[in-house]
Amino acid sequence: MIINCLTFFVSEGVGLENHNTHFDDRFIEEVKNANDIVEIISKYVDLKRAGDSYKGLCPFHNEKTPSFMVSENKQIFKCFGCGEGGNVITFLMKKENISFFEAIKLLCENARIELPVNNISSEENLKNYEKKQRMYDLHIELARYYFDNMQKNIENSMDYLKNRGIDEKTVRKFGLGYEVRKSSAIEYLYNHGYTKQELLDSMIFRQKNDELYSIFFSRVMYPIFDYRNRVVAFGGRITGSGEPKYLNSPESIIFKKKEQLYGLNLVRKYNAKRIILVEGYMDVIRLNQKGIVGAVASLGTSLTKEQSEIIKKQNKKVYICYDSDKAGRVATVRAIDILQSVGVKPYIISLEGYKDPDEFFNKNKTSDFMAKIENAISPLSFLIDNIKSEYNINIYSQKLEFIDKACEIIKSSDNAVEMEYQTKRLSEITNMSVKSIGVKVYGQYFSPKQFQLNQKSDEKTVKKVFPKIENSDTQTNEKKIIDIISKKPDCIRYIMDILNTDDITDDSFREYYSQFSGDVCIDFNPKNEEYKMLRKLALFTKIDVLQKKLKKLEQSQNTDIEEISFIMEEKIKIIKLISNLKEDIKGLI
C-alpha cells in the first residue's frame, strides 16, 4: 500500500513540531512537484524505460530480475518483489534511513527551494507558494489573450504562420498567439484581477514614467511550457522588419531559461521514442506538424549543462539537428561536448543542402526526414567531417594536418569498436593505408592484423568464462543458447536486441553477456540456421521471463486503487509484448 508521507510521519511517533517547523500540505506538494521521482531514484537505481514507466533492481532487497517500478505520470514507486512503495519523500526516508524533515531538506536543496526553518514562518512560505501559483495563472491568462488576438488579427499573424507552412491545427496545439503594436494586455490582466506589482513580477511588463508597457508588440507569440505543461514564459517573433527578430521573456520566479526546453512537455505527453535537438521554435513546430514527436529547442541560448541533465533524465536516444551553416556546426560541437559530459552520446542528423528542418520540409516529406534519422552519424564521424571541411585534402600538407587532428579525435574515444571503424574510415577518406593511420592512433607497434577477428581466441575466452556449461545436456532455452555461443562467440550479436542482461539467470553467462551490451548485429543472413535457432531460443526465453513477471503481477494482493491501476497497466503491456514476440517467432519458421 502506498504510504502517505504525513501519515507515515505521525505513525512513527515523530512530530513536526520537534523540528521547530511546520510544513503545511501546500509546501509539501510544492516540494514533491519540484522533484521528479525518476530523477531522484535514478541516483540510486539504474532505471530503464518500460512503456510509460521505468524499471530496475529493487534497492530494498536483493533480486536478479527487476521488479522495482517507477511511474513517471503518477510520481510513485512500487516493488512487486518486496512490496515497498511510496512517493519521492518516502523513498528517500527509506533509502537513506532519515526522518521526514531530513528528506524534505534534501529535496529542497535539490530543487533550490528555501526551507522554512526557524526564522522563516509557515505564513511567509505560503505567500511564496501562492505568489508562484498566481504567476502561473497570469501566464495562462496572457496566453489566452494572445491566442484571441491572433483570431482578431488574421492578416498580420495567421498569414505569417501559413506562409511558414503552419496550419490552424498546429496553431491550437502549440497555443500560438499574437501581440498587436498597441497592446491592451495590461488592461486585460487588470480586468482579470491581477495587480500592477504582479504584472511587473512577470517581467513581461516594464514601467516608464509611472506607466506600464509590454516588452512584446507586433509579434507572433509562442507560449513556453515547462515539463509539467504549465506556461512559464513567452517567446515572440517579429512579423515585420526590426530587431531583435526573436525575443524571450526575461527570467522570473517561475522561469529559468537555462533549465527549460521548448517542446519538452510534448516529448513527455506523447512518450516520444527519441529526442531531437533543434535550434528554434519553428523547427520544433514543423517536426511535430509532420508527425515527428520528440523535438526540443533551447531558448535562444546554446545548450546548457542543466538542459543536458534534463535530456539525460528522459532516458531516450538523442539526436542533434542544428542549422547546417558554420554557426550551427559550432553549436553542434558544443552540444556534443556538453551532452557527453553528462553521459549522453548523441547522434547527428545531417540536412546537407538545407539550412534547418523548417526549410527541409518545404521540399521534402516526413519519410525523407525519417531516412535522415536512420542515417544519423556518431559524434566522432561528425567531428572528423567537420574538421575535414576546413581543409583541402588534395593538398598534401593540408591532408597531413587534417590526419593529425582527426587521429587526436579518434584517440579521445573510449569505444574500441568506434576507434577501429574511424581508423578504417579515415584511411578511406585520405587514401592512406590503415597501418599509417593506425600507428598514429594506437602507437608504433600497431598492425592491421589487430582488427581481424580471432575466432579461436574468442572460443577459448568463452570456455574459460563458463566451462561447465559448454557440454551441458540440460534442455533449457538459456543453456541451448550458451551451448551455441560457447562454440561460436560472434553469434552473440544475433540476440542482443531481444534479451536484456537482467533476463539471464546464469551468473557467469550474464557477466559475459553484459560486456557486449549494445553490440547488435545489423548485417545478417536470415537464412542462416544458427541465426534462426538463436533468435527463436532468445524469443522463447524472453516470453518465459515475461510470463513469470505476469504471473507475479496476477498474484498481487494490493488493494490500493493507484497500485491496482499501476499493475493493470503493466499487465496489459506485458501481454501485448508477449503477443508481438510470438509473431516474431512465426516469422522465423
C-alpha positions as CSV (number, residue, x, y, z in Angstrom):
1,M,0.0,0.0,0.0
2,I,1.3,3.4,-0.9
3,I,2.3,5.4,2.2
4,N,1.0,8.9,2.7
5,C,4.1,10.8,3.9
6,L,2.2,12.7,6.6
7,T,0.5,9.6,8.0
8,F,3.8,7.7,8.0
9,F,5.5,10.6,9.8
10,V,2.9,10.7,12.6
11,S,2.7,6.9,12.9
12,E,6.4,6.8,13.5
13,G,5.8,9.0,16.6
14,V,7.9,11.9,15.3
15,G,6.0,15.2,15.4
16,L,6.7,18.0,13.0
17,E,6.9,20.4,15.9
18,N,10.1,18.6,17.1
19,H,11.9,20.4,14.3
20,N,10.5,23.9,15.2
21,T,9.0,23.9,11.8
22,H,5.5,23.3,10.4
23,F,5.3,22.1,6.8
24,D,1.8,22.7,5.5
25,D,0.3,20.5,2.8
26,R,0.8,23.0,0.1
27,F,4.6,23.3,0.8
28,I,4.9,19.5,0.8
29,E,3.1,19.4,-2.6
30,E,5.4,22.1,-3.9
31,V,8.5,20.1,-2.8
32,K,7.1,16.9,-4.4
33,N,6.2,18.7,-7.6
34,A,9.7,20.2,-7.9
35,N,11.5,16.9,-7.5
36,D,10.8,14.4,-10.3
37,I,10.7,10.9,-8.8
38,V,12.5,9.4,-11.8
39,E,15.4,11.8,-11.4
40,I,15.8,11.2,-7.7
41,I,15.5,7.4,-7.8
42,S,17.9,7.3,-10.8
43,K,20.7,8.5,-8.4
44,Y,20.3,5.2,-6.6
45,V,18.9,2.7,-9.2
46,D,19.8,2.1,-12.8
47,L,16.3,2.7,-14.3
48,K,15.3,1.6,-17.8
49,R,12.3,2.7,-19.7
50,A,9.4,0.2,-19.7
51,G,6.5,1.6,-21.6
52,D,5.2,4.6,-19.6
53,S,7.1,3.6,-16.5
54,Y,10.7,2.7,-15.5
55,K,12.1,-0.5,-14.1
56,G,15.2,-1.5,-12.2
57,L,16.6,-3.8,-9.5
58,C,15.0,-3.0,-6.1
59,P,17.2,-1.1,-3.7
60,F,15.4,-2.5,-0.7
61,H,16.0,-6.2,-1.3
62,N,18.3,-8.5,-3.3
63,E,17.0,-9.6,-6.7
64,K,18.3,-10.7,-10.1
65,T,15.2,-9.8,-12.2
66,P,13.9,-6.2,-11.9
67,S,10.6,-5.9,-10.2
68,F,11.0,-2.3,-9.0
69,M,8.8,0.0,-11.0
70,V,8.6,3.8,-11.0
71,S,5.7,5.6,-12.5
72,E,6.6,9.0,-14.0
73,N,3.0,10.0,-14.5
74,K,1.8,9.1,-11.0
75,Q,5.2,10.1,-9.4
76,I,5.2,6.9,-7.3
77,F,7.4,3.8,-7.0
78,K,6.5,0.2,-6.3
79,C,8.5,-3.1,-5.9
80,F,6.4,-6.1,-6.8
81,G,9.0,-8.3,-5.1
82,C,9.2,-7.0,-1.6
83,G,6.1,-4.8,-1.6
84,E,7.9,-1.5,-0.8
85,G,6.2,1.6,-2.3
86,G,5.6,5.3,-1.9
87,N,6.5,8.7,-3.3
88,V,9.7,10.6,-3.6
89,I,9.7,11.6,0.1
90,T,9.1,8.1,1.4
91,F,11.7,6.7,-1.0
92,L,14.5,9.0,0.5
93,M,13.3,8.2,4.1
94,K,13.6,4.5,3.5
95,K,16.8,4.5,1.3
96,E,18.8,7.0,3.4
97,N,17.3,5.9,6.7
98,I,16.4,9.5,7.5
99,S,13.5,11.4,9.1
100,F,10.7,13.1,7.2
101,F,12.3,16.5,7.9
102,E,15.7,15.4,6.6
103,A,14.1,14.1,3.4
104,I,12.3,17.4,2.9
105,K,15.5,19.2,3.5
106,L,17.4,17.1,0.9
107,L,14.6,17.6,-1.7
108,C,14.5,21.4,-1.0
109,E,18.3,21.6,-1.6
110,N,17.9,19.6,-4.9
111,A,15.2,21.8,-6.2
112,R,16.7,25.1,-4.8
113,I,13.6,25.7,-2.6
114,E,14.1,27.7,0.5
115,L,13.4,25.6,3.6
116,P,11.1,27.3,6.1
117,V,13.0,26.7,9.3
118,N,13.2,28.8,12.5
119,N,13.4,32.3,11.1
120,I,11.1,31.6,8.1
121,S,7.5,31.3,9.1
122,S,5.0,29.0,7.5
123,E,2.9,32.1,6.6
124,E,5.8,33.5,4.6
125,N,6.3,30.2,2.8
126,L,2.7,30.0,2.0
127,K,2.8,33.5,0.5
128,N,5.7,32.5,-1.7
129,Y,3.8,29.4,-2.9
130,E,0.7,31.4,-3.6
131,K,2.8,34.0,-5.5
132,K,4.1,31.3,-7.8
133,Q,0.6,29.9,-8.4
134,R,-0.6,33.4,-9.2
135,M,2.2,33.8,-11.7
136,Y,1.3,30.5,-13.4
137,D,-2.3,31.6,-13.6
138,L,-1.3,35.0,-15.0
139,H,0.7,33.4,-17.8
140,I,-2.2,31.1,-18.7
141,E,-4.5,34.1,-18.9
142,L,-1.9,36.0,-21.0
143,A,-1.7,33.0,-23.4
144,R,-5.5,33.1,-23.8
145,Y,-5.2,36.9,-24.6
146,Y,-2.5,36.3,-27.2
147,F,-4.4,33.5,-28.8
148,D,-7.6,35.6,-29.0
149,N,-5.6,38.4,-30.5
150,M,-4.4,36.1,-33.3
151,Q,-8.0,35.3,-34.3
152,K,-8.7,39.1,-34.4
153,N,-5.6,39.9,-36.4
154,I,-5.5,37.2,-39.0
155,E,-3.8,39.3,-41.7
156,N,-0.8,40.1,-39.6
157,S,-0.5,36.9,-37.6
158,M,-2.1,33.8,-39.2
159,D,-1.0,34.8,-42.7
160,Y,2.6,34.9,-41.5
161,L,2.3,31.4,-40.0
162,K,0.6,30.0,-43.1
163,N,3.5,31.3,-45.2
164,R,5.8,29.4,-42.9
165,G,3.7,26.2,-43.6
166,I,1.9,26.1,-40.2
167,D,-1.7,25.1,-40.2
168,E,-4.5,26.0,-37.8
169,K,-4.5,22.7,-36.0
170,T,-0.8,23.2,-35.1
171,V,-1.5,26.8,-34.0
172,R,-4.0,25.4,-31.5
173,K,-1.7,22.5,-30.5
174,F,1.1,24.9,-29.5
175,G,-1.3,27.7,-28.3
176,L,0.3,30.2,-30.7
177,G,-0.9,33.8,-30.4
178,Y,-0.2,37.4,-31.5
179,E,0.5,40.7,-29.7
180,V,-0.5,43.9,-31.5
181,R,1.5,47.1,-31.7
182,K,-0.7,48.9,-29.2
183,S,-1.2,46.2,-26.6
184,S,-4.2,46.1,-24.3
185,A,-2.8,43.2,-22.3
186,I,-2.3,45.4,-19.2
187,E,-6.0,46.4,-19.1
188,Y,-7.0,42.8,-19.9
189,L,-5.0,41.5,-16.9
190,Y,-6.2,44.2,-14.6
191,N,-9.8,43.2,-15.5
192,H,-8.9,39.7,-14.5
193,G,-7.8,40.7,-11.0
194,Y,-4.1,41.0,-11.4
195,T,-2.2,43.9,-9.8
196,K,0.4,46.2,-11.1
197,Q,3.1,44.5,-9.0
198,E,2.1,41.1,-10.3
199,L,2.5,42.4,-13.9
200,L,5.9,43.7,-13.1
201,D,6.9,40.5,-11.3
202,S,6.1,38.6,-14.5
203,M,9.0,40.5,-16.2
204,I,6.8,40.8,-19.3
205,F,5.8,44.3,-18.4
206,R,8.0,47.3,-17.5
207,Q,7.5,50.7,-16.1
208,K,8.5,54.1,-17.6
209,N,7.4,57.4,-16.2
210,D,4.8,55.7,-13.9
211,E,3.3,53.9,-17.0
212,L,3.4,50.2,-17.7
213,Y,4.2,48.8,-21.1
214,S,4.7,45.3,-22.6
215,I,8.1,44.2,-23.9
216,F,6.2,42.4,-26.7
217,F,4.5,44.1,-29.6
218,S,3.8,43.2,-33.3
219,R,5.0,39.7,-32.6
220,V,3.7,36.1,-33.1
221,M,3.7,34.7,-29.6
222,Y,4.9,31.3,-28.6
223,P,3.9,30.1,-25.1
224,I,6.8,28.3,-23.4
225,F,5.6,25.3,-21.3
226,D,7.6,23.6,-18.6
227,Y,7.7,19.8,-18.5
228,R,4.5,19.8,-16.3
229,N,2.7,21.6,-19.0
230,R,2.5,25.0,-17.2
231,V,3.1,28.2,-19.2
232,V,6.2,29.8,-17.6
233,A,7.2,32.3,-20.3
234,F,6.8,33.5,-23.9
235,G,8.8,33.9,-27.0
236,G,7.9,36.5,-29.6
237,R,8.9,36.6,-33.3
238,I,8.5,40.0,-35.0
239,T,6.3,39.8,-38.1
240,G,7.8,42.8,-39.9
241,S,11.3,44.4,-40.0
242,G,13.1,45.2,-36.8
243,E,15.4,43.8,-34.2
244,P,15.6,41.6,-32.3
245,K,13.9,39.1,-34.6
246,Y,13.2,36.8,-31.6
247,L,12.6,38.0,-28.0
248,N,12.1,35.8,-24.9
249,S,10.6,36.6,-21.5
250,P,13.2,37.6,-19.0
251,E,13.8,35.2,-16.1
252,S,11.2,35.4,-13.3
253,I,10.2,33.4,-10.2
254,I,8.8,30.7,-12.4
255,F,11.2,30.8,-15.4
256,K,14.9,30.0,-15.5
257,K,16.0,30.0,-19.2
258,K,18.9,27.5,-18.7
259,E,16.5,25.0,-17.2
260,Q,13.8,25.0,-19.8
261,L,13.5,23.3,-23.2
262,Y,10.8,24.3,-25.7
263,G,8.7,21.3,-26.6
264,L,9.7,19.1,-23.7
265,N,6.1,19.0,-22.5
266,L,5.1,17.2,-25.7
267,V,8.0,14.8,-25.5
268,R,6.6,13.6,-22.2
269,K,2.9,13.8,-23.3
270,Y,3.4,11.6,-26.3
271,N,6.2,9.4,-24.8
272,A,8.5,10.1,-27.7
273,K,11.0,7.4,-28.6
274,R,13.7,9.9,-29.2
275,I,14.8,13.5,-28.5
276,I,15.8,15.7,-31.5
277,L,17.6,18.8,-30.5
278,V,16.9,21.7,-32.9
279,E,17.7,25.4,-32.8
280,G,14.4,27.2,-32.9
281,Y,10.6,27.2,-32.1
282,M,9.7,26.8,-35.8
283,D,11.8,23.7,-36.1
284,V,10.1,22.1,-33.2
285,I,6.7,23.1,-34.5
286,R,7.3,21.9,-38.1
287,L,8.6,18.5,-36.9
288,N,5.5,17.9,-34.7
289,Q,3.2,19.0,-37.5
290,K,4.9,16.4,-39.8
291,G,4.2,13.7,-37.2
292,I,7.7,13.6,-35.7
293,V,7.5,14.0,-32.0
294,G,10.5,14.5,-29.7
295,A,11.8,17.8,-31.0
296,V,13.1,20.3,-28.4
297,A,14.9,23.6,-28.6
298,S,17.0,25.6,-26.1
299,L,15.6,29.1,-25.6
300,G,17.8,31.4,-27.7
301,T,20.9,30.2,-26.0
302,S,23.5,27.5,-26.5
303,L,22.6,24.2,-24.9
304,T,23.4,24.3,-21.2
305,K,24.5,21.7,-18.7
306,E,21.2,22.0,-16.9
307,Q,19.3,21.3,-20.1
308,S,21.6,18.3,-20.9
309,E,20.8,16.9,-17.4
310,I,17.1,17.2,-18.2
311,I,17.6,15.4,-21.5
312,K,19.5,12.6,-19.8
313,K,16.7,12.1,-17.4
314,Q,14.3,11.3,-20.3
315,N,16.3,8.1,-21.0
316,K,15.8,8.4,-24.7
317,K,18.1,8.2,-27.8
318,V,19.3,11.8,-28.5
319,Y,19.8,13.4,-31.9
320,I,21.2,16.8,-32.8
321,C,19.8,18.6,-35.8
322,Y,21.1,22.1,-35.7
323,D,21.4,24.5,-38.6
324,S,23.8,23.4,-41.3
325,D,25.7,26.7,-41.5
326,K,29.0,27.4,-39.7
327,A,27.3,28.7,-36.6
328,G,25.2,25.6,-36.5
329,R,28.2,23.3,-36.8
330,V,30.0,25.2,-34.0
331,A,26.8,24.8,-31.8
332,T,26.7,21.1,-32.6
333,V,30.3,20.6,-31.5
334,R,29.5,22.4,-28.2
335,A,26.3,20.4,-27.7
336,I,28.2,17.1,-28.3
337,D,30.7,18.2,-25.6
338,I,28.1,19.1,-23.1
339,L,25.9,16.1,-23.6
340,Q,28.8,13.7,-23.4
341,S,30.0,15.4,-20.2
342,V,26.7,14.2,-18.5
343,G,26.9,10.8,-20.1
344,V,24.7,11.2,-23.1
345,K,26.0,10.0,-26.5
346,P,24.1,11.9,-29.2
347,Y,23.8,11.2,-32.9
348,I,23.9,13.9,-35.5
349,I,21.4,14.4,-38.3
350,S,22.8,15.9,-41.5
351,L,20.4,18.1,-43.6
352,E,23.1,19.0,-46.2
353,G,21.6,21.4,-48.7
354,Y,19.0,22.8,-46.3
355,K,19.5,25.4,-43.6
356,D,17.3,23.8,-41.0
357,P,14.3,21.3,-40.5
358,D,11.9,24.1,-41.3
359,E,13.4,24.7,-44.7
360,F,13.9,20.9,-45.3
361,F,10.1,20.3,-45.1
362,N,9.4,23.0,-47.7
363,K,10.7,20.5,-50.3
364,N,10.6,17.1,-48.5
365,K,8.2,14.6,-46.8
366,T,8.2,13.1,-43.4
367,S,9.6,9.8,-44.8
368,D,12.6,11.8,-46.1
369,F,13.4,13.1,-42.6
370,M,12.9,9.7,-41.1
371,A,15.6,8.5,-43.6
372,K,17.9,11.2,-42.3
373,I,17.3,10.0,-38.7
374,E,18.2,6.4,-39.8
375,N,21.4,7.7,-41.4
376,A,22.4,9.9,-38.4
377,I,26.2,9.7,-37.7
378,S,28.1,9.3,-34.5
379,P,29.8,12.3,-32.7
380,L,33.2,11.1,-33.9
381,S,32.1,10.9,-37.5
382,F,30.7,14.4,-37.3
383,L,33.8,15.9,-35.6
384,I,36.1,14.4,-38.2
385,D,33.8,15.5,-41.1
386,N,33.6,19.0,-39.5
387,I,37.4,19.3,-39.4
388,K,37.7,18.0,-42.9
389,S,35.5,20.9,-44.2
390,E,38.3,23.2,-43.1
391,Y,41.0,21.6,-45.3
392,N,41.6,20.9,-48.9
393,I,42.9,17.3,-48.6
394,N,44.0,17.3,-52.2
395,I,46.9,19.5,-51.0
396,Y,49.4,17.2,-49.3
397,S,50.4,19.5,-46.4
398,Q,46.7,20.2,-45.6
399,K,45.9,16.4,-45.8
400,L,48.7,15.7,-43.2
401,E,47.4,18.4,-40.8
402,F,43.8,17.1,-41.2
403,I,45.0,13.5,-40.4
404,D,46.8,14.7,-37.3
405,K,43.7,16.4,-35.9
406,A,41.4,13.5,-36.9
407,C,43.6,11.0,-35.2
408,E,43.5,13.0,-32.0
409,I,39.7,12.9,-32.1
410,I,39.8,9.1,-32.6
411,K,42.2,8.7,-29.7
412,S,39.8,10.6,-27.4
413,S,37.2,7.8,-27.8
414,D,36.9,5.0,-25.1
415,N,35.0,2.8,-27.5
416,A,37.3,0.2,-29.2
417,V,34.8,-0.6,-31.9
418,E,34.3,3.0,-32.8
419,M,38.1,3.6,-32.8
420,E,38.6,0.7,-35.3
421,Y,35.8,1.9,-37.5
422,Q,37.0,5.5,-37.6
423,T,40.6,4.4,-38.2
424,K,39.5,2.5,-41.3
425,R,37.2,5.3,-42.4
426,L,39.9,7.9,-42.1
427,S,42.1,5.6,-44.2
428,E,39.4,5.6,-47.0
429,I,38.8,9.4,-46.8
430,T,42.5,10.2,-47.1
431,N,43.5,7.3,-49.4
432,M,46.2,6.5,-46.8
433,S,47.0,2.9,-45.6
434,V,45.2,1.6,-42.5
435,K,48.7,0.9,-41.0
436,S,49.8,4.6,-41.3
437,I,46.6,5.8,-39.7
438,G,46.6,3.1,-37.1
439,V,50.2,3.9,-36.0
440,K,49.1,7.5,-35.3
441,V,46.1,6.3,-33.3
442,Y,47.4,3.2,-31.5
443,G,51.2,3.7,-31.5
444,Q,54.2,2.5,-33.4
445,Y,53.6,-1.2,-32.8
446,F,50.2,-1.2,-34.4
447,S,49.4,-3.9,-37.1
448,P,46.2,-4.1,-39.2
449,K,46.0,-7.7,-38.1
450,Q,44.8,-6.5,-34.7
451,F,41.5,-5.7,-36.4
452,Q,41.0,-9.3,-37.7
453,L,38.6,-11.4,-35.6
454,N,40.5,-14.2,-33.8
455,Q,37.8,-16.8,-33.6
456,K,39.9,-19.4,-31.8
457,S,41.0,-16.9,-29.2
458,D,37.3,-16.0,-28.6
459,E,36.3,-19.6,-28.2
460,K,39.0,-20.1,-25.5
461,T,37.7,-17.0,-23.7
462,V,34.1,-18.3,-23.7
463,K,35.2,-21.7,-22.4
464,K,37.2,-20.1,-19.7
465,V,34.2,-17.9,-18.6
466,F,31.7,-20.8,-18.3
467,P,33.4,-24.2,-18.9
468,K,30.8,-26.2,-17.0
469,I,28.0,-25.3,-19.3
470,E,29.8,-25.9,-22.6
471,N,28.8,-29.6,-22.8
472,S,25.6,-29.3,-20.7
473,D,22.8,-31.7,-21.7
474,T,20.1,-29.6,-19.9
475,Q,17.5,-28.7,-22.4
476,T,16.6,-25.2,-21.2
477,N,16.4,-22.5,-23.8
478,E,19.1,-20.5,-22.0
479,K,21.6,-23.3,-21.8
480,K,21.0,-24.1,-25.5
481,I,21.9,-20.5,-26.2
482,I,25.0,-20.8,-24.1
483,D,25.9,-24.0,-25.9
484,I,25.8,-22.4,-29.3
485,I,27.6,-19.2,-28.2
486,S,30.4,-21.2,-26.5
487,K,31.2,-22.7,-29.9
488,K,30.7,-19.6,-31.9
489,P,31.1,-16.4,-29.8
490,D,30.4,-14.0,-32.6
491,C,26.8,-15.2,-32.8
492,I,26.0,-13.5,-29.5
493,R,25.2,-10.3,-31.6
494,Y,22.2,-12.1,-33.1
495,I,20.2,-11.9,-29.8
496,M,21.4,-8.6,-28.2
497,D,18.2,-6.8,-29.3
498,I,16.0,-9.4,-27.7
499,L,17.5,-10.3,-24.3
500,N,18.4,-7.8,-21.6
501,T,21.2,-8.7,-19.2
502,D,18.6,-9.0,-16.4
503,D,16.7,-11.7,-18.4
504,I,19.7,-14.2,-18.0
505,T,19.7,-16.4,-14.9
506,D,23.2,-18.0,-15.2
507,D,25.6,-15.7,-13.3
508,S,28.7,-16.4,-15.5
509,F,26.9,-16.0,-18.8
510,R,25.1,-12.9,-17.6
511,E,28.5,-11.3,-16.8
512,Y,29.9,-12.3,-20.1
513,Y,26.8,-11.1,-22.0
514,S,26.9,-7.7,-20.3
515,Q,30.2,-7.0,-22.0
516,F,28.5,-6.9,-25.4
517,S,25.7,-4.6,-24.4
518,G,24.5,-2.6,-27.5
519,D,26.6,-4.7,-30.0
520,V,23.6,-5.6,-32.1
521,C,24.1,-7.5,-35.4
522,I,22.6,-5.5,-38.3
523,D,24.2,-7.3,-41.2
524,F,23.0,-10.9,-41.2
525,N,21.7,-13.6,-43.5
526,P,18.1,-14.5,-42.4
527,K,18.6,-18.0,-44.0
528,N,21.5,-18.7,-41.6
529,E,20.3,-21.7,-39.5
530,E,22.3,-20.6,-36.4
531,Y,20.8,-17.1,-36.6
532,K,17.3,-18.5,-36.8
533,M,17.9,-21.0,-34.0
534,L,19.4,-18.4,-31.6
535,R,16.6,-15.9,-32.3
536,K,13.9,-18.5,-31.6
537,L,15.6,-19.6,-28.4
538,A,16.1,-16.0,-27.3
539,L,12.4,-15.2,-28.0
540,F,11.2,-18.3,-26.1
541,T,13.4,-17.2,-23.2
542,K,12.1,-13.7,-23.2
543,I,8.5,-14.9,-23.3
544,D,9.2,-17.2,-20.3
545,V,10.6,-14.2,-18.4
546,L,7.6,-12.0,-19.2
547,Q,5.1,-14.8,-18.3
548,K,6.7,-15.2,-14.9
549,K,6.5,-11.5,-14.3
550,L,2.9,-11.5,-15.4
551,K,2.1,-14.3,-13.0
552,K,3.7,-12.4,-10.2
553,L,1.5,-9.4,-11.0
554,E,-1.6,-11.5,-11.1
555,Q,-0.8,-12.9,-7.6
556,S,-0.5,-9.4,-6.2
557,Q,-2.8,-8.8,-3.2
558,N,-2.7,-5.0,-3.3
559,T,-5.9,-3.1,-2.6
560,D,-4.8,0.5,-3.1
561,I,-6.6,2.0,-6.1
562,E,-3.5,3.7,-7.6
563,E,-1.4,0.5,-7.3
564,I,-4.1,-1.7,-8.9
565,S,-4.2,0.7,-11.8
566,F,-0.4,0.6,-12.0
567,I,-0.5,-3.3,-12.0
568,M,-3.2,-3.4,-14.7
569,E,-1.2,-1.1,-17.0
570,E,1.9,-3.3,-16.6
571,K,-0.1,-6.5,-17.3
572,I,-1.6,-5.0,-20.5
573,K,1.9,-4.0,-21.7
574,I,3.4,-7.4,-21.0
575,I,0.5,-9.3,-22.7
576,K,1.0,-7.1,-25.8
577,L,4.7,-7.7,-25.7
578,I,4.3,-11.5,-25.5
579,S,1.9,-11.4,-28.4
580,N,4.4,-9.4,-30.5
581,L,7.2,-11.8,-29.6
582,K,5.1,-14.8,-30.7
583,E,4.6,-13.2,-34.0
584,D,8.3,-12.7,-34.3
585,I,8.8,-16.5,-33.7
586,K,6.3,-17.3,-36.5
587,G,8.4,-15.2,-38.9
588,L,11.4,-17.4,-38.2
589,I,9.6,-20.7,-39.0
